[in-house]
């Protein structure tokens, strides 16, 4: 069942152009989300309660910029 849920999660995220993640995450088992993130994300960098960057296991790092922080 867990592998099936993981597969469905992956398919849903790749098939849609826009996803309401907050709504979607509430519909599925939290363990599935946790396992999925662990399989994809290497590191989250959080400062003052804000996500500064996310490093993925494939080596790509996404850095977030917030308005008003200049």
C-alpha positions as CSV (number, residue, x, y, z in Angstrom):
1,X,0.0,0.0,0.0
2,X,2.8,2.4,0.9
3,X,4.6,1.9,-2.5
4,X,1.3,2.4,-4.3
5,X,0.7,5.7,-2.4
6,X,4.2,6.8,-3.2
7,X,3.7,6.0,-6.9
8,X,0.4,7.9,-7.0
9,X,2.1,10.9,-5.3
10,X,4.8,10.9,-7.9
11,X,2.4,10.6,-10.7
12,X,0.1,13.4,-9.4
13,X,3.0,15.8,-9.0
14,X,4.5,15.1,-12.5
15,X,1.2,15.0,-14.4
16,X,-0.2,18.4,-13.3
17,X,1.0,21.8,-14.3
18,X,-0.3,23.4,-11.2
19,X,-0.7,21.6,-7.9
20,X,-2.3,23.0,-4.7
21,X,0.3,21.4,-2.4
22,X,-1.4,22.4,0.9
23,X,-4.6,20.8,-0.2
24,X,-2.9,17.8,-1.7
25,X,-0.7,17.0,1.3
26,X,-3.7,17.1,3.7
27,X,-5.4,14.3,1.6
28,X,-2.6,11.7,1.8
29,X,-0.8,9.9,4.6
30,X,1.8,12.2,6.2
31,X,4.3,9.3,6.2
32,X,4.1,9.1,2.4
33,X,5.0,12.8,2.2
34,X,7.8,12.5,4.7
35,X,9.3,9.5,2.8
36,X,8.9,11.2,-0.5
37,X,10.7,14.3,0.7
38,X,13.5,12.2,2.2
39,X,14.0,10.5,-1.1
40,X,14.2,13.8,-3.1
41,X,15.6,16.4,-0.7
42,X,19.1,16.4,0.7
43,X,18.9,19.5,2.8
44,X,16.7,22.4,3.8
45,X,18.3,25.7,4.9
46,X,16.0,27.6,7.2
47,X,16.8,31.0,8.8
48,X,14.4,33.1,11.0
49,X,11.6,30.7,10.1
50,X,12.0,31.1,6.3
51,X,13.2,28.6,3.9
52,X,16.4,30.0,2.4
53,X,17.3,27.1,0.1
54,X,16.5,23.5,-0.7
55,X,19.3,21.2,-2.0
56,X,18.0,18.2,-3.9
57,X,19.7,14.8,-4.0
58,X,20.4,15.3,-7.7
59,X,22.7,18.3,-6.7
60,X,20.4,21.1,-7.7
61,X,19.9,23.8,-5.1
62,X,17.0,26.2,-5.2
63,X,17.5,29.5,-3.3
64,X,14.5,31.6,-2.2
65,X,14.6,35.4,-2.3
66,X,12.1,37.4,-0.3
67,X,11.1,40.9,-1.0
68,X,12.0,43.5,1.6
69,X,15.2,41.6,2.6
70,X,17.5,43.8,0.5
